[in-house]
């Protein structure tokens, strides 16, 4: 299991960090854990699946 930070997810999805945090807050992208600062951490596989779904629905 590989965990990604908010910044890594934002770069992977091509969006800003605040957008990733909002997706997590709204439970559209489910965080697996939190880092020492309380920021969400995401499983790489979950992020990849989310990107595929978002693209199918018309983009991020």
PyMOL Python script that loads the backbone (N, CA, C, O; Angstrom):
from pymol import cmd

cmd.read_pdbstr("""\
ATOM      1  N   UNK A   1       0.848  -1.174   0.000  1.00  0.00           N
ATOM      2  CA  UNK A   1       0.000   0.000   0.000  1.00  0.00           C
ATOM      3  C   UNK A   1       0.893   1.237   0.000  1.00  0.00           C
ATOM      4  O   UNK A   1       1.710   1.437   0.899  1.00  0.00           O
ATOM      5  N   UNK A   2       0.721   2.036  -1.002  1.00  0.00           N
ATOM      6  CA  UNK A   2       1.492   3.264  -1.137  1.00  0.00           C
ATOM      7  C   UNK A   2       0.587   4.460  -0.856  1.00  0.00           C
ATOM      8  O   UNK A   2      -0.463   4.616  -1.480  1.00  0.00           O
ATOM      9  N   UNK A   3       1.004   5.302   0.089  1.00  0.00           N
ATOM     10  CA  UNK A   3       0.199   6.468   0.436  1.00  0.00           C
ATOM     11  C   UNK A   3       0.738   7.715  -0.259  1.00  0.00           C
ATOM     12  O   UNK A   3       1.947   7.886  -0.416  1.00  0.00           O
ATOM     13  N   UNK A   4      -0.178   8.574  -0.668  1.00  0.00           N
ATOM     14  CA  UNK A   4       0.179   9.818  -1.361  1.00  0.00           C
ATOM     15  C   UNK A   4      -0.274  11.006  -0.517  1.00  0.00           C
ATOM     16  O   UNK A   4      -1.329  10.964   0.116  1.00  0.00           O
ATOM     17  N   UNK A   5       0.529  12.058  -0.515  1.00  0.00           N
ATOM     18  CA  UNK A   5       0.172  13.288   0.194  1.00  0.00           C
ATOM     19  C   UNK A   5      -0.791  14.106  -0.654  1.00  0.00           C
ATOM     20  O   UNK A   5      -1.033  13.788  -1.818  1.00  0.00           O
ATOM     21  N   UNK A   6      -1.333  15.152  -0.064  1.00  0.00           N
ATOM     22  CA  UNK A   6      -2.232  16.049  -0.790  1.00  0.00           C
ATOM     23  C   UNK A   6      -1.512  16.637  -2.004  1.00  0.00           C
ATOM     24  O   UNK A   6      -2.087  16.702  -3.091  1.00  0.00           O
ATOM     25  N   UNK A   7      -0.274  17.061  -1.832  1.00  0.00           N
ATOM     26  CA  UNK A   7       0.492  17.656  -2.931  1.00  0.00           C
ATOM     27  C   UNK A   7       0.724  16.651  -4.058  1.00  0.00           C
ATOM     28  O   UNK A   7       0.617  16.998  -5.234  1.00  0.00           O
ATOM     29  N   UNK A   8       1.038  15.419  -3.704  1.00  0.00           N
ATOM     30  CA  UNK A   8       1.255  14.382  -4.715  1.00  0.00           C
ATOM     31  C   UNK A   8      -0.026  14.069  -5.484  1.00  0.00           C
ATOM     32  O   UNK A   8       0.001  13.885  -6.701  1.00  0.00           O
ATOM     33  N   UNK A   9      -1.138  14.011  -4.773  1.00  0.00           N
ATOM     34  CA  UNK A   9      -2.425  13.757  -5.425  1.00  0.00           C
ATOM     35  C   UNK A   9      -2.781  14.910  -6.343  1.00  0.00           C
ATOM     36  O   UNK A   9      -3.237  14.697  -7.467  1.00  0.00           O
ATOM     37  N   UNK A  10      -2.576  16.129  -5.870  1.00  0.00           N
ATOM     38  CA  UNK A  10      -2.880  17.313  -6.680  1.00  0.00           C
ATOM     39  C   UNK A  10      -2.071  17.302  -7.974  1.00  0.00           C
ATOM     40  O   UNK A  10      -2.604  17.591  -9.046  1.00  0.00           O
ATOM     41  N   UNK A  11      -0.797  16.972  -7.875  1.00  0.00           N
ATOM     42  CA  UNK A  11       0.051  16.908  -9.066  1.00  0.00           C
ATOM     43  C   UNK A  11      -0.425  15.802 -10.009  1.00  0.00           C
ATOM     44  O   UNK A  11      -0.486  16.006 -11.221  1.00  0.00           O
ATOM     45  N   UNK A  12      -0.757  14.649  -9.467  1.00  0.00           N
ATOM     46  CA  UNK A  12      -1.220  13.514 -10.267  1.00  0.00           C
ATOM     47  C   UNK A  12      -2.524  13.833 -11.001  1.00  0.00           C
ATOM     48  O   UNK A  12      -2.698  13.470 -12.164  1.00  0.00           O
ATOM     49  N   UNK A  13      -3.434  14.516 -10.309  1.00  0.00           N
ATOM     50  CA  UNK A  13      -4.726  14.853 -10.900  1.00  0.00           C
ATOM     51  C   UNK A  13      -4.686  16.139 -11.722  1.00  0.00           C
ATOM     52  O   UNK A  13      -5.592  16.404 -12.512  1.00  0.00           O
ATOM     53  N   UNK A  14      -3.638  16.933 -11.533  1.00  0.00           N
ATOM     54  CA  UNK A  14      -3.534  18.193 -12.267  1.00  0.00           C
ATOM     55  C   UNK A  14      -4.435  19.280 -11.712  1.00  0.00           C
ATOM     56  O   UNK A  14      -4.960  20.103 -12.462  1.00  0.00           O
ATOM     57  N   UNK A  15      -4.615  19.282 -10.396  1.00  0.00           N
ATOM     58  CA  UNK A  15      -5.445  20.287  -9.733  1.00  0.00           C
ATOM     59  C   UNK A  15      -4.645  20.918  -8.592  1.00  0.00           C
ATOM     60  O   UNK A  15      -3.524  20.500  -8.304  1.00  0.00           O
ATOM     61  N   UNK A  16      -5.230  21.919  -7.950  1.00  0.00           N
ATOM     62  CA  UNK A  16      -4.577  22.570  -6.822  1.00  0.00           C
ATOM     63  C   UNK A  16      -4.791  21.764  -5.538  1.00  0.00           C
ATOM     64  O   UNK A  16      -5.730  20.976  -5.429  1.00  0.00           O
ATOM     65  N   UNK A  17      -3.894  21.982  -4.571  1.00  0.00           N
ATOM     66  CA  UNK A  17      -3.975  21.278  -3.285  1.00  0.00           C
ATOM     67  C   UNK A  17      -5.330  21.482  -2.611  1.00  0.00           C
ATOM     68  O   UNK A  17      -5.895  20.540  -2.055  1.00  0.00           O
ATOM     69  N   UNK A  18      -5.852  22.707  -2.658  1.00  0.00           N
ATOM     70  CA  UNK A  18      -7.116  23.001  -1.978  1.00  0.00           C
ATOM     71  C   UNK A  18      -8.262  22.177  -2.571  1.00  0.00           C
ATOM     72  O   UNK A  18      -9.204  21.823  -1.863  1.00  0.00           O
ATOM     73  N   UNK A  19      -8.181  21.877  -3.851  1.00  0.00           N
ATOM     74  CA  UNK A  19      -9.218  21.062  -4.492  1.00  0.00           C
ATOM     75  C   UNK A  19      -9.181  19.643  -3.938  1.00  0.00           C
ATOM     76  O   UNK A  19     -10.228  19.044  -3.693  1.00  0.00           O
ATOM     77  N   UNK A  20      -7.990  19.107  -3.741  1.00  0.00           N
ATOM     78  CA  UNK A  20      -7.849  17.752  -3.179  1.00  0.00           C
ATOM     79  C   UNK A  20      -8.385  17.732  -1.749  1.00  0.00           C
ATOM     80  O   UNK A  20      -9.084  16.795  -1.363  1.00  0.00           O
ATOM     81  N   UNK A  21      -8.066  18.753  -0.967  1.00  0.00           N
ATOM     82  CA  UNK A  21      -8.558  18.817   0.410  1.00  0.00           C
ATOM     83  C   UNK A  21     -10.082  18.907   0.435  1.00  0.00           C
ATOM     84  O   UNK A  21     -10.724  18.306   1.297  1.00  0.00           O
ATOM     85  N   UNK A  22     -10.665  19.655  -0.509  1.00  0.00           N
ATOM     86  CA  UNK A  22     -12.113  19.762  -0.581  1.00  0.00           C
ATOM     87  C   UNK A  22     -12.736  18.415  -0.962  1.00  0.00           C
ATOM     88  O   UNK A  22     -13.754  18.017  -0.395  1.00  0.00           O
ATOM     89  N   UNK A  23     -12.131  17.724  -1.910  1.00  0.00           N
ATOM     90  CA  UNK A  23     -12.630  16.395  -2.302  1.00  0.00           C
ATOM     91  C   UNK A  23     -12.621  15.447  -1.107  1.00  0.00           C
ATOM     92  O   UNK A  23     -13.544  14.651  -0.934  1.00  0.00           O
ATOM     93  N   UNK A  24     -11.587  15.532  -0.291  1.00  0.00           N
ATOM     94  CA  UNK A  24     -11.497  14.682   0.902  1.00  0.00           C
ATOM     95  C   UNK A  24     -12.550  15.094   1.931  1.00  0.00           C
ATOM     96  O   UNK A  24     -13.204  14.240   2.530  1.00  0.00           O
ATOM     97  N   UNK A  25     -12.711  16.383   2.132  1.00  0.00           N
ATOM     98  CA  UNK A  25     -13.682  16.889   3.105  1.00  0.00           C
ATOM     99  C   UNK A  25     -15.108  16.484   2.718  1.00  0.00           C
ATOM    100  O   UNK A  25     -15.933  16.192   3.583  1.00  0.00           O
ATOM    101  N   UNK A  26     -15.388  16.469   1.413  1.00  0.00           N
ATOM    102  CA  UNK A  26     -16.717  16.116   0.915  1.00  0.00           C
ATOM    103  C   UNK A  26     -16.873  14.607   0.684  1.00  0.00           C
ATOM    104  O   UNK A  26     -17.900  14.153   0.180  1.00  0.00           O
ATOM    105  N   UNK A  27     -15.850  13.840   1.056  1.00  0.00           N
ATOM    106  CA  UNK A  27     -15.839  12.378   0.940  1.00  0.00           C
ATOM    107  C   UNK A  27     -15.996  11.899  -0.501  1.00  0.00           C
ATOM    108  O   UNK A  27     -16.540  10.822  -0.746  1.00  0.00           O
ATOM    109  N   UNK A  28     -15.522  12.694  -1.447  1.00  0.00           N
ATOM    110  CA  UNK A  28     -15.506  12.275  -2.847  1.00  0.00           C
ATOM    111  C   UNK A  28     -14.220  11.530  -3.169  1.00  0.00           C
ATOM    112  O   UNK A  28     -14.172  10.720  -4.095  1.00  0.00           O
ATOM    113  N   UNK A  29     -13.184  11.813  -2.397  1.00  0.00           N
ATOM    114  CA  UNK A  29     -11.916  11.104  -2.466  1.00  0.00           C
ATOM    115  C   UNK A  29     -11.577  10.724  -1.025  1.00  0.00           C
ATOM    116  O   UNK A  29     -11.277  11.590  -0.204  1.00  0.00           O
ATOM    117  N   UNK A  30     -11.625   9.449  -0.728  1.00  0.00           N
ATOM    118  CA  UNK A  30     -11.537   8.981   0.652  1.00  0.00           C
ATOM    119  C   UNK A  30     -10.085   8.851   1.097  1.00  0.00           C
ATOM    120  O   UNK A  30      -9.285   8.160   0.466  1.00  0.00           O
ATOM    121  N   UNK A  31      -9.761   9.527   2.196  1.00  0.00           N
ATOM    122  CA  UNK A  31      -8.422   9.460   2.775  1.00  0.00           C
ATOM    123  C   UNK A  31      -8.281   8.176   3.584  1.00  0.00           C
ATOM    124  O   UNK A  31      -9.222   7.739   4.246  1.00  0.00           O
ATOM    125  N   UNK A  32      -7.105   7.584   3.521  1.00  0.00           N
ATOM    126  CA  UNK A  32      -6.824   6.357   4.258  1.00  0.00           C
ATOM    127  C   UNK A  32      -6.290   6.654   5.655  1.00  0.00           C
ATOM    128  O   UNK A  32      -6.534   5.899   6.596  1.00  0.00           O
ATOM    129  N   UNK A  33      -5.556   7.767   5.785  1.00  0.00           N
ATOM    130  CA  UNK A  33      -4.887   8.107   7.041  1.00  0.00           C
ATOM    131  C   UNK A  33      -4.635   9.604   7.056  1.00  0.00           C
ATOM    132  O   UNK A  33      -5.036  10.317   6.137  1.00  0.00           O
ATOM    133  N   UNK A  34      -3.971  10.078   8.101  1.00  0.00           N
ATOM    134  CA  UNK A  34      -3.571  11.488   8.196  1.00  0.00           C
ATOM    135  C   UNK A  34      -2.095  11.551   8.555  1.00  0.00           C
ATOM    136  O   UNK A  34      -1.567  10.682   9.248  1.00  0.00           O
ATOM    137  N   UNK A  35      -1.434  12.613   8.061  1.00  0.00           N
ATOM    138  CA  UNK A  35      -0.017  12.783   8.396  1.00  0.00           C
ATOM    139  C   UNK A  35       0.117  13.475   9.747  1.00  0.00           C
ATOM    140  O   UNK A  35      -0.879  13.716  10.428  1.00  0.00           O
ATOM    141  N   UNK A  36       1.351  13.792  10.131  1.00  0.00           N
ATOM    142  CA  UNK A  36       1.603  14.396  11.438  1.00  0.00           C
ATOM    143  C   UNK A  36       0.999  15.795  11.573  1.00  0.00           C
ATOM    144  O   UNK A  36       0.822  16.277  12.692  1.00  0.00           O
ATOM    145  N   UNK A  37       0.683  16.444  10.472  1.00  0.00           N
ATOM    146  CA  UNK A  37       0.061  17.776  10.495  1.00  0.00           C
ATOM    147  C   UNK A  37      -1.460  17.695  10.385  1.00  0.00           C
ATOM    148  O   UNK A  37      -2.134  18.725  10.377  1.00  0.00           O
ATOM    149  N   UNK A  38      -1.999  16.495  10.300  1.00  0.00           N
ATOM    150  CA  UNK A  38      -3.438  16.318  10.194  1.00  0.00           C
ATOM    151  C   UNK A  38      -3.976  16.365   8.774  1.00  0.00           C
ATOM    152  O   UNK A  38      -5.190  16.350   8.569  1.00  0.00           O
ATOM    153  N   UNK A  39      -3.075  16.421   7.784  1.00  0.00           N
ATOM    154  CA  UNK A  39      -3.482  16.433   6.376  1.00  0.00           C
ATOM    155  C   UNK A  39      -3.777  15.003   5.935  1.00  0.00           C
ATOM    156  O   UNK A  39      -3.123  14.063   6.386  1.00  0.00           O
ATOM    157  N   UNK A  40      -4.756  14.841   5.059  1.00  0.00           N
ATOM    158  CA  UNK A  40      -5.108  13.483   4.616  1.00  0.00           C
ATOM    159  C   UNK A  40      -4.035  12.833   3.756  1.00  0.00           C
ATOM    160  O   UNK A  40      -3.306  13.505   3.026  1.00  0.00           O
ATOM    161  N   UNK A  41      -3.955  11.514   3.856  1.00  0.00           N
ATOM    162  CA  UNK A  41      -3.096  10.691   3.015  1.00  0.00           C
ATOM    163  C   UNK A  41      -3.993   9.718   2.267  1.00  0.00           C
ATOM    164  O   UNK A  41      -4.945   9.179   2.831  1.00  0.00           O
ATOM    165  N   UNK A  42      -3.687   9.496   0.999  1.00  0.00           N
ATOM    166  CA  UNK A  42      -4.552   8.700   0.141  1.00  0.00           C
ATOM    167  C   UNK A  42      -3.797   7.494  -0.419  1.00  0.00           C
ATOM    168  O   UNK A  42      -2.600   7.573  -0.696  1.00  0.00           O
ATOM    169  N   UNK A  43      -4.512   6.377  -0.581  1.00  0.00           N
ATOM    170  CA  UNK A  43      -3.922   5.207  -1.231  1.00  0.00           C
ATOM    171  C   UNK A  43      -3.793   5.504  -2.716  1.00  0.00           C
ATOM    172  O   UNK A  43      -4.711   6.047  -3.330  1.00  0.00           O
ATOM    173  N   UNK A  44      -2.659   5.149  -3.287  1.00  0.00           N
ATOM    174  CA  UNK A  44      -2.405   5.412  -4.698  1.00  0.00           C
ATOM    175  C   UNK A  44      -3.470   4.765  -5.580  1.00  0.00           C
ATOM    176  O   UNK A  44      -3.941   5.384  -6.534  1.00  0.00           O
ATOM    177  N   UNK A  45      -3.848   3.543  -5.275  1.00  0.00           N
ATOM    178  CA  UNK A  45      -4.851   2.832  -6.067  1.00  0.00           C
ATOM    179  C   UNK A  45      -6.196   3.571  -6.055  1.00  0.00           C
ATOM    180  O   UNK A  45      -6.870   3.646  -7.083  1.00  0.00           O
ATOM    181  N   UNK A  46      -6.582   4.110  -4.908  1.00  0.00           N
ATOM    182  CA  UNK A  46      -7.837   4.858  -4.794  1.00  0.00           C
ATOM    183  C   UNK A  46      -7.804   6.118  -5.647  1.00  0.00           C
ATOM    184  O   UNK A  46      -8.789   6.457  -6.302  1.00  0.00           O
ATOM    185  N   UNK A  47      -6.668   6.811  -5.637  1.00  0.00           N
ATOM    186  CA  UNK A  47      -6.525   8.030  -6.426  1.00  0.00           C
ATOM    187  C   UNK A  47      -6.592   7.706  -7.918  1.00  0.00           C
ATOM    188  O   UNK A  47      -7.225   8.431  -8.685  1.00  0.00           O
ATOM    189  N   UNK A  48      -5.950   6.636  -8.321  1.00  0.00           N
ATOM    190  CA  UNK A  48      -5.988   6.237  -9.731  1.00  0.00           C
ATOM    191  C   UNK A  48      -7.411   5.902 -10.166  1.00  0.00           C
ATOM    192  O   UNK A  48      -7.828   6.286 -11.258  1.00  0.00           O
ATOM    193  N   UNK A  49      -8.155   5.196  -9.330  1.00  0.00           N
ATOM    194  CA  UNK A  49      -9.545   4.857  -9.645  1.00  0.00           C
ATOM    195  C   UNK A  49     -10.397   6.122  -9.716  1.00  0.00           C
ATOM    196  O   UNK A  49     -11.259   6.242 -10.586  1.00  0.00           O
ATOM    197  N   UNK A  50     -10.159   7.057  -8.810  1.00  0.00           N
ATOM    198  CA  UNK A  50     -10.910   8.310  -8.820  1.00  0.00           C
ATOM    199  C   UNK A  50     -10.657   9.078 -10.115  1.00  0.00           C
ATOM    200  O   UNK A  50     -11.587   9.630 -10.703  1.00  0.00           O
ATOM    201  N   UNK A  51      -9.419   9.112 -10.555  1.00  0.00           N
ATOM    202  CA  UNK A  51      -9.085   9.837 -11.785  1.00  0.00           C
ATOM    203  C   UNK A  51      -9.812   9.233 -12.985  1.00  0.00           C
ATOM    204  O   UNK A  51     -10.345   9.965 -13.818  1.00  0.00           O
ATOM    205  N   UNK A  52      -9.836   7.910 -13.077  1.00  0.00           N
ATOM    206  CA  UNK A  52     -10.537   7.231 -14.181  1.00  0.00           C
ATOM    207  C   UNK A  52     -12.027   7.576 -14.135  1.00  0.00           C
ATOM    208  O   UNK A  52     -12.618   7.904 -15.164  1.00  0.00           O
ATOM    209  N   UNK A  53     -12.631   7.506 -12.960  1.00  0.00           N
ATOM    210  CA  UNK A  53     -14.050   7.821 -12.819  1.00  0.00           C
ATOM    211  C   UNK A  53     -14.325   9.270 -13.185  1.00  0.00           C
ATOM    212  O   UNK A  53     -15.279   9.548 -13.913  1.00  0.00           O
ATOM    213  N   UNK A  54     -13.515  10.192 -12.699  1.00  0.00           N
ATOM    214  CA  UNK A  54     -13.708  11.616 -12.999  1.00  0.00           C
ATOM    215  C   UNK A  54     -13.609  11.883 -14.485  1.00  0.00           C
ATOM    216  O   UNK A  54     -14.383  12.673 -15.026  1.00  0.00           O
ATOM    217  N   UNK A  55     -12.668  11.239 -15.154  1.00  0.00           N
ATOM    218  CA  UNK A  55     -12.516  11.418 -16.595  1.00  0.00           C
ATOM    219  C   UNK A  55     -13.737  10.879 -17.349  1.00  0.00           C
ATOM    220  O   UNK A  55     -14.165  11.466 -18.343  1.00  0.00           O
ATOM    221  N   UNK A  56     -14.287   9.776 -16.880  1.00  0.00           N
ATOM    222  CA  UNK A  56     -15.492   9.205 -17.500  1.00  0.00           C
ATOM    223  C   UNK A  56     -16.697  10.127 -17.353  1.00  0.00           C
ATOM    224  O   UNK A  56     -17.571  10.182 -18.218  1.00  0.00           O
ATOM    225  N   UNK A  57     -16.720  10.852 -16.230  1.00  0.00           N
ATOM    226  CA  UNK A  57     -17.851  11.741 -15.940  1.00  0.00           C
ATOM    227  C   UNK A  57     -17.675  13.127 -16.559  1.00  0.00           C
ATOM    228  O   UNK A  57     -18.541  13.985 -16.392  1.00  0.00           O
ATOM    229  N   UNK A  58     -16.589  13.356 -17.257  1.00  0.00           N
ATOM    230  CA  UNK A  58     -16.428  14.638 -17.920  1.00  0.00           C
ATOM    231  C   UNK A  58     -15.236  15.456 -17.482  1.00  0.00           C
ATOM    232  O   UNK A  58     -15.077  16.592 -17.929  1.00  0.00           O
ATOM    233  N   UNK A  59     -14.409  14.922 -16.635  1.00  0.00           N
ATOM    234  CA  UNK A  59     -13.186  15.615 -16.228  1.00  0.00           C
ATOM    235  C   UNK A  59     -13.206  16.056 -14.788  1.00  0.00           C
ATOM    236  O   UNK A  59     -14.208  15.942 -14.082  1.00  0.00           O
ATOM    237  N   UNK A  60     -12.070  16.560 -14.381  1.00  0.00           N
ATOM    238  CA  UNK A  60     -11.909  16.998 -12.995  1.00  0.00           C
ATOM    239  C   UNK A  60     -12.392  18.370 -12.884  1.00  0.00           C
ATOM    240  O   UNK A  60     -12.355  18.952 -11.800  1.00  0.00           O
TER     241      UNK A  60
END
""", "prot")
cmd.dss("prot")
cmd.show_as("cartoon", "prot")
cmd.util.cbc("prot")
cmd.orient("prot")
